[in-house]
Amino acid sequence: MLDSKTAIEWIKKHKKVAIVGLSPKDDRPSYHVGQFLMEQGFEVTPIHPAHAEILGRPAKASLAQLAPGEIDWLDLFLNPSRLMDLLPEITRLKPGMVWCQLGVVDEEFNRKVEALGVLLVSDRCPKIEWRS
């Protein structure tokens, strides 16, 4: 698992991110993180099954709608009980990094992601770590 400083340096060089669970509601942390990343020059792809557009960006219903190479990394805002369901798509997409937000923790998922050779950050927020 990456330390925060290394993770931030990595994402600064890899600007295409899909945010799973990005909310269109401006009172949600995912909305603020997505907005922050866009302000930093990231190309954000929202992943949300119920919305066609979030933060002015076209949304995808699921990771299955992404092609390998379309994104550099994933930022996950979802219930930890749903993480294992993402493994087939993470395996197919092979992003450079998976970033699990604060409270999005599943140790078995973490082990499996790292076993794929994918960089991992868990239980942290890039917006908070960026400013640390």
C-alpha positions in Angstrom: 0.0 0.0 0.0 1.3 3.4 -0.9 1.9 6.2 1.5 0.0 9.4 0.9 2.9 11.5 -0.4 3.9 8.9 -3.0 0.3 8.4 -4.0 -0.3 12.1 -4.6 2.9 12.4 -6.6 1.7 9.5 -8.7 -1.7 10.9 -9.4 -0.3 14.3 -10.3 1.3 12.5 -13.3 -1.7 10.4 -14.2 -4.7 12.7 -14.8 -7.5 10.4 -16.0 -9.6 9.2 -13.1 -12.9 7.4 -12.9 -14.8 8.1 -9.6 -17.1 5.3 -8.7 -20.0 6.6 -6.6 -19.5 10.3 -7.6 -22.7 12.0 -6.4 -24.4 14.9 -8.2 -25.4 16.3 -4.8 -23.2 19.1 -3.7 -23.4 18.2 -0.1 -21.6 14.9 -0.6 -17.9 14.4 -0.1 -17.6 12.6 -3.5 -18.9 15.7 -5.3 -16.3 17.9 -3.6 -13.5 15.5 -4.3 -14.6 15.3 -8.0 -14.8 19.1 -8.2 -11.4 19.5 -6.5 -9.7 17.0 -8.9 -11.2 18.8 -11.9 -9.9 22.1 -10.5 -6.4 20.5 -10.4 -6.7 19.5 -14.1 -7.9 15.9 -13.8 -10.1 14.4 -16.5 -12.9 13.0 -14.3 -15.2 10.2 -15.5 -18.2 9.9 -13.1 -19.4 6.3 -12.5 -23.0 6.3 -11.3 -25.8 4.1 -12.6 -28.6 6.7 -12.1 -27.1 9.8 -13.7 -26.1 10.6 -17.3 -24.0 13.7 -16.3 -22.3 14.8 -13.1 -20.2 18.0 -12.6 -20.8 18.7 -16.3 -19.1 15.4 -17.3 -20.8 12.5 -19.0 -21.3 9.7 -16.6 -20.9 6.0 -17.1 -23.3 3.6 -15.5 -20.6 1.2 -14.4 -16.9 0.3 -14.9 -18.0 -2.2 -17.6 -18.5 0.8 -19.9 -14.8 1.8 -19.7 -12.2 0.5 -22.1 -8.8 -0.6 -20.9 -6.5 2.5 -21.0 -9.4 4.9 -20.9 -8.5 5.9 -17.3 -5.3 5.9 -15.2 -6.8 5.3 -11.8 -10.0 4.7 -9.9 -11.3 6.6 -6.9 -13.8 4.6 -5.0 -16.7 6.1 -3.0 -18.9 3.1 -2.1 -19.9 0.8 0.7 -17.0 -1.5 1.4 -19.3 -4.5 1.1 -19.5 -3.8 -2.7 -15.7 -3.6 -3.3 -15.2 -7.3 -4.1 -17.9 -6.9 -6.9 -15.5 -4.5 -8.7 -12.6 -7.0 -8.9 -13.5 -8.5 -12.3 -13.6 -5.0 -13.9 -10.5 -3.9 -12.1 -8.8 -7.0 -13.4 -10.0 -6.2 -16.9 -9.2 -2.5 -16.8 -5.9 -2.9 -15.0 -5.8 0.8 -13.7 -2.5 2.0 -12.4 -4.0 2.7 -9.0 -7.1 2.1 -6.9 -7.8 4.8 -4.3 -10.3 3.7 -1.6 -11.7 6.7 0.2 -12.1 7.3 3.9 -14.0 4.4 5.4 -13.9 2.4 2.2 -11.9 -0.5 3.7 -11.9 -4.2 2.9 -8.6 -6.0 3.7 -9.3 -9.0 1.4 -10.1 -6.6 -1.5 -6.9 -4.7 -0.7 -4.8 -7.9 -0.9 -6.4 -8.9 -4.2 -5.9 -5.5 -5.8 -2.2 -5.5 -4.8 -1.9 -9.1 -6.1 -3.0 -7.8 -9.5 0.1 -5.5 -9.4 -2.2 -2.4 -9.0 -1.1 0.4 -6.7 -3.4 0.9 -3.8 -4.3 3.6 -1.3 -6.9 2.8 1.4 -8.9 4.8 3.9 -7.6 8.2 2.6 -8.9 11.1 0.6 -6.8 12.7 -2.2 -8.3 16.1 -1.5 -7.1 16.0 2.1 -3.8 14.3 1.3 -3.1 16.9 -1.5 -3.1 19.6 1.1 -1.1 17.8 3.7 
